[in-house]
Amino acid sequence: MIKAVFFDWVRTLAHPEPDSHEVVYQVAQGLGVKLPPQRLIKGIHAADNQMPAGAPPRWREGKDEEPFIRWWVCVVSI
């Protein structure tokens, strides 16, 4: 007997516009990080897998910047 059905929402059933990878690519370009899009996407996936909570929300003044910086370091290290 089936008791539950789970769906993967983002990039499976829903496709955000613009794609989150494109937004990260644009931000990286604005910060002077010059990586080919495919390499950046590979870095994003690696960073999301290494960080227990995935990508941190945007950093704000007064918040701990360490998770945000650690995620970005992982993204550009690939």
C-alpha positions in Angstrom: 0.0 0.0 0.0 1.4 3.4 -1.0 1.4 5.8 2.0 3.3 8.8 0.5 4.6 10.2 -2.7 7.4 12.6 -2.8 8.2 15.0 -5.6 11.5 16.9 -6.4 10.2 20.4 -7.0 13.0 22.7 -8.2 14.2 22.0 -11.7 12.0 18.9 -11.9 8.4 20.1 -11.7 9.1 23.8 -11.4 11.7 25.7 -13.4 12.5 29.1 -11.9 13.0 32.0 -14.2 15.7 33.0 -14.5 17.4 29.7 -13.6 19.2 29.8 -10.3 22.5 28.7 -12.0 22.2 31.7 -14.4 21.7 34.1 -11.5 24.8 32.6 -9.8 26.7 33.0 -13.1 25.7 36.6 -13.4 26.7 37.3 -9.8 30.0 35.6 -10.2 30.7 37.7 -13.4 29.9 40.8 -11.4 32.4 39.8 -8.7 35.1 39.2 -11.4 34.9 35.4 -11.3 35.5 34.4 -14.9 34.5 30.7 -15.2 32.8 29.0 -18.2 29.1 28.4 -17.4 29.4 24.6 -17.4 32.3 24.7 -14.9 30.4 27.1 -12.7 27.3 24.8 -12.8 29.6 21.8 -11.8 30.9 23.9 -8.9 27.4 24.8 -7.8 26.4 21.2 -7.7 29.6 20.2 -5.8 29.1 23.1 -3.2 25.4 22.2 -2.7 26.4 18.6 -2.0 29.2 19.5 0.4 27.1 22.0 2.4 24.6 20.2 4.6 22.0 22.9 4.1 22.8 23.5 0.4 23.4 27.0 -0.8 23.1 29.6 2.0 20.6 32.4 1.4 22.1 35.7 0.6 24.4 37.2 3.1 23.2 40.2 5.1 25.1 42.6 7.3 25.4 41.3 10.8 24.9 37.6 9.8 27.7 35.0 9.9 29.3 35.2 6.5 31.3 31.9 6.9 28.8 29.6 5.3 28.2 32.0 2.5 32.0 32.4 1.8 32.6 28.6 2.2 29.9 27.9 -0.4 31.4 30.3 -2.9 35.0 29.0 -2.3 33.7 25.5 -3.1 31.9 26.8 -6.2 35.0 28.4 -7.7 37.4 25.6 -6.6 36.1 23.1 -9.1 
